[in-house]
Amino acid sequence: MDTWLHGWMLICSCFSASQTINGFLQFQSPALAHVSVGGSVELRCTFEQKVQYCFNAVLWQKLNLRTGQFMTVISPHENHVLGLDGNSCVLTLNNLTTKDSGLYVCISHFNSMAMIGNGSRVIVTRDDSRTVPELSIFYWSPEADSLSVQLQCLVLGVVPSQVRVFWMIGEKVLSGWTESAWTNDTDSATEFTRAHLAVPADEWTEAEEIQCCVEYKGQNFSKSLKQYERQAVHSWLLYAGCVAALLTIIVTIIISVGLHRDISVTRKSRGLTRKDAHRKISYGKQNSLKEDFPSVMGFSGDLISHEQDGSPSKE
């Protein structure tokens, strides 16, 4: 949103500095133009009143559809010409490349008001008869309480405006809804189509085949999703879930056994430590008793000898 606002403010400021007064901008044409690489295209802005000089009466801006940024179209003076009717300004773009694709807008002003055209979408493609759309189908497995299944069909290799995408379930034709997207966020990105469809859960279960169909240059291309493929994927997902659950249980058991062994070893080591401490205490007591016992015995012997010496002798 900030980029768009900045672009429009820039456009308005550019025209505020201009002194040219033109009639109200009526319309811009063509709305859509498909051009081959190396070709040319004429873009026209038509006014209600006569225009004197187109070069300073109209500003052409190109909108990058991927980034949302505006840039001024730089073109020689001779490419900004006045139409034969005198009410239109024509911009001619020559020798186009794929990078010239985008939305071109002509802007003028009247009484300090910016007048903006409806835009011309220019799509530059390579003129290659071998170019065919590439289709891929994706879906999300429904949950137990899901009412529908979401499908996506990606159409690569062609511009979204060149194709028409629809779905077929049996004989039933469904349109769904489509959007354009980009392959990446660089200047070399290409635009592709992403088609969506919501299929009721019961119809998803009963359908033998679901097709994504693309109409391109009068030819039809399709990609099928058959029931056995969906069942195979579902079985594979179920198998993967069971394997994951089994691995989780095995890892849990291994960890539990390891913890139990660690606890047992810790308890045993604590028991041995306590026994060793008890043995050390007992051994210390015995040594102290052995050291004290001779002194007591020696003291007793001296005491006896002294008693014998002091006793009265019989004559």
C-alpha positions in Angstrom: 0.0 0.0 0.0 2.9 2.4 0.8 4.4 1.7 -2.6 1.2 2.5 -4.5 0.6 5.7 -2.4 4.2 6.8 -3.0 3.8 6.2 -6.8 0.6 8.2 -7.0 2.1 11.1 -5.0 5.0 11.1 -7.3 2.8 11.2 -10.3 0.6 14.0 -8.9 3.7 16.1 -8.0 5.1 15.7 -11.5 1.9 17.1 -13.0 1.5 19.8 -10.5 4.7 21.4 -11.9 3.3 21.3 -15.5 1.5 24.3 -17.0 -0.3 22.4 -19.7 -4.1 22.4 -19.5 -5.9 19.5 -21.3 -9.4 18.2 -21.6 -10.8 15.4 -19.4 -9.2 12.1 -20.1 -11.9 9.9 -21.5 -10.4 6.4 -22.0 -7.3 4.5 -22.8 -6.8 1.7 -25.3 -6.2 -1.2 -25.9 -7.1 -2.7 -22.5 -5.0 -5.8 -23.4 -2.3 -6.4 -25.9 -0.4 -9.6 -26.6 2.9 -9.0 -28.4 5.7 -11.3 -29.5 9.3 -10.6 -28.6 10.7 -8.1 -31.0 7.3 -6.7 -31.9 5.7 -3.3 -31.3 2.5 -1.9 -29.8 0.6 1.4 -29.9 -1.0 2.7 -26.7 -3.6 5.5 -27.1 -5.0 8.0 -24.6 -8.2 9.8 -25.8 -9.5 13.1 -24.4 -12.7 15.0 -24.6 -11.0 18.1 -26.0 -8.3 18.8 -28.5 -4.7 18.3 -27.5 -1.9 20.6 -28.8 1.3 18.7 -27.8 1.3 15.2 -26.6 4.9 15.2 -25.4 4.2 17.5 -22.5 0.5 16.8 -22.2 0.7 13.1 -21.2 3.0 11.2 -18.8 3.2 7.5 -19.3 3.9 5.3 -16.3 4.5 1.5 -16.3 3.4 -0.5 -13.3 5.4 -3.6 -12.4 2.7 -6.1 -11.5 5.1 -8.1 -9.3 6.5 -5.4 -7.1 3.7 -2.8 -7.4 6.2 -0.1 -8.3 5.7 2.6 -11.0 8.4 3.8 -13.4 8.4 6.5 -16.0 8.4 5.2 -19.6 11.4 6.7 -21.4 10.8 6.8 -25.2 12.0 9.1 -28.0 10.0 12.2 -28.8 8.8 10.8 -32.2 7.0 8.0 -30.3 4.7 10.5 -28.5 2.6 11.7 -31.4 -0.8 13.3 -31.8 -3.5 11.2 -33.2 -5.2 12.0 -36.5 -8.4 13.0 -34.7 -6.5 15.6 -32.6 -8.1 14.2 -29.4 -5.6 11.4 -28.7 -2.0 10.9 -27.8 -0.3 7.7 -29.1 2.8 6.0 -27.5 4.6 3.5 -29.7 6.8 0.9 -28.1 9.2 -0.9 -30.4 11.4 -4.0 -30.2 9.8 -5.3 -27.0 11.2 -7.9 -24.7 9.6 -10.0 -22.0 10.8 -7.4 -19.4 8.5 -4.8 -21.1 5.4 -6.7 -19.9 3.3 -4.7 -17.5 0.4 -2.3 -17.0 0.9 1.0 -18.9 -1.0 4.1 -17.6 -1.3 7.5 -19.3 -1.8 10.4 -16.9 -2.7 14.0 -17.6 -4.2 16.8 -15.5 -7.0 19.3 -15.7 -7.4 22.3 -13.4 -4.8 20.9 -11.0 -6.5 17.5 -11.0 -4.6 14.4 -12.1 -6.5 12.4 -14.8 -5.5 8.7 -14.9 -6.3 6.3 -17.7 -7.8 2.9 -17.2 -4.5 1.2 -18.1 -3.3 -1.0 -20.9 -2.0 -4.5 -20.1 0.9 -5.4 -22.3 2.0 -9.0 -22.4 5.2 -9.9 -24.3 5.8 -13.6 -25.0 8.1 -15.6 -27.1 6.5 -16.8 -30.3 7.3 -20.5 -29.9 4.8 -23.0 -31.2 6.5 -25.6 -29.0 5.5 -23.8 -25.8 2.9 -25.8 -23.9 1.6 -25.3 -20.4 2.9 -27.5 -17.6 0.3 -28.7 -15.1 0.6 -30.0 -11.6 -2.1 -30.9 -9.1 -1.8 -30.7 -5.3 -4.3 -31.5 -2.6 -4.5 -31.7 1.2 -5.7 -34.9 2.7 -9.1 -34.4 4.4 -9.4 -34.7 8.2 -12.0 -36.9 9.8 -14.4 -34.0 10.4 -13.6 -32.1 7.2 -16.5 -31.2 4.8 -14.3 -30.6 1.7 -10.9 -31.2 0.2 -8.9 -28.3 -1.2 -7.3 -28.8 -4.6 -4.7 -26.6 -6.4 -3.6 -26.8 -10.1 -0.4 -24.9 -11.1 -0.1 -23.9 -14.7 3.4 -22.9 -15.6 5.1 -21.8 -18.8 2.3 -19.6 -20.1 0.9 -16.2 -19.0 -2.4 -16.4 -17.0 -4.2 -14.2 -19.5 -3.5 -16.7 -22.3 -5.2 -19.6 -20.6 -8.6 -20.7 -19.3 -8.5 -23.2 -16.4 -11.4 -25.4 -15.4 -12.0 -28.7 -13.6 -13.8 -31.9 -14.5 -15.1 -34.5 -12.1 -16.7 -37.2 -14.2 -18.9 -35.3 -16.6 -19.3 -32.3 -14.4 -17.4 -29.1 -15.3 -16.4 -26.8 -12.5 -14.7 -23.4 -12.7 -13.4 -22.8 -9.2 -11.3 -19.7 -9.0 -7.9 -18.6 -10.3 -5.1 -16.2 -9.3 -1.8 -15.2 -10.8 1.5 -15.6 -9.0 5.2 -15.3 -9.6 7.9 -18.0 -9.6 10.3 -16.0 -7.4 11.1 -12.5 -6.2 13.7 -11.5 -8.8 13.5 -9.6 -12.1 13.7 -12.9 -14.0 10.5 -14.2 -12.3 7.7 -15.5 -14.6 4.0 -15.3 -14.0 1.9 -18.4 -13.7 -1.6 -19.4 -12.9 -2.8 -21.0 -9.6 -6.3 -22.5 -9.8 -8.3 -23.6 -6.7 -11.2 -25.9 -6.2 -13.0 -27.1 -3.1 -14.5 -30.6 -3.5 -17.1 -32.0 -1.0 -15.7 -34.8 1.1 -18.2 -37.4 -0.2 -17.6 -36.5 -3.8 -13.9 -36.7 -3.2 -14.3 -40.2 -1.9 -16.6 -41.4 -4.7 -14.9 -39.7 -7.7 -12.9 -42.0 -9.9 -10.9 -39.2 -11.6 -10.5 -35.5 -11.1 -9.0 -33.4 -14.0 -7.5 -30.0 -14.2 -8.0 -28.7 -17.7 -6.4 -25.8 -19.5 -7.4 -24.2 -22.8 -4.5 -22.6 -24.6 -4.4 -21.3 -28.2 -7.4 -23.5 -29.1 -5.9 -26.6 -27.6 -6.9 -28.4 -24.4 -4.4 -29.8 -21.9 -5.2 -31.7 -18.8 -3.7 -33.3 -15.7 -5.6 -36.2 -14.0 -5.7 -37.3 -10.4 -7.1 -40.8 -10.2 -8.6 -42.5 -7.1 -6.0 -45.2 -6.8 -3.3 -42.5 -6.7 -5.1 -40.7 -3.9 -5.5 -44.0 -2.0 -1.8 -44.8 -2.6 -0.8 -41.4 -1.2 -3.2 -41.8 1.7 -1.9 -45.3 2.4 1.7 -44.0 2.2 0.8 -41.2 4.7 -0.8 -43.7 7.0 2.2 -46.0 6.8 4.6 -43.1 7.4 2.5 -42.1 10.4 2.7 -45.7 11.8 6.4 -45.8 11.2 6.9 -42.5 13.0 4.8 -43.7 15.9 6.7 -47.0 16.1 10.0 -45.1 16.0 8.8 -42.8 18.8 7.9 -45.8 21.0 11.2 -47.5 20.3 13.2 -44.4 21.1 11.1 -43.9 24.3 11.8 -47.5 25.4 15.5 -47.1 24.7 15.7 -43.9 26.7 13.7 -45.4 29.6 16.0 -48.5 29.7 19.1 -46.3 29.6 17.7 -44.1 32.4 16.8 -47.1 34.5 20.4 -48.5 34.1 21.9 -45.2 35.0 19.7 -45.0 38.1 20.6 -48.6 39.1 24.3 -47.9 38.7 24.0 -44.7 40.7 22.3 -46.5 43.5 24.9 -49.2 43.5 27.7 -46.7 43.6 26.1 -44.9 46.4 25.7 -48.2 48.4 29.4 -49.1 47.8 30.4 -45.6 48.8 28.5 -46.0 52.1 30.0 -49.4 52.8 33.5 -48.1 52.1 33.0 -45.2 54.4 31.7 -47.6 57.1 34.7 -49.9 56.7 37.1 -46.9 56.9 35.4 -45.8 60.2 35.6 -49.4 61.7 39.3 -49.7 60.6 40.1 -46.4 62.1 38.6 -47.4 65.5 40.5 -50.7 65.5 43.8 -48.9 64.8 43.2 -46.5 67.7 42.4 -49.4 70.1 45.6 -51.1 69.1 47.6 -48.0 69.7 46.1 -47.5 73.2 46.2 -51.1 74.4 50.1 -51.4 74.9 50.2 -48.2 76.9 47.6 -49.6 79.2 49.4 -52.9 79.5 52.7 -51.2 80.2 51.1 -49.0 82.9 49.7 -52.0 84.6 53.0 -53.8 84.6 54.8 -50.9 86.2 52.0 -50.6 88.7 52.4 -54.3 89.7 56.2 -54.0 90.1 55.8 -50.9 92.3 53.3 -52.8 94.4 55.7 -55.7 94.8 58.5 -53.4 95.8 56.5 -51.7 98.5 55.1 -54.8 100.1 56.4 -55.9 103.7 58.9 -58.7 103.5 58.7 -61.6 105.9 61.8 -62.5 107.6 
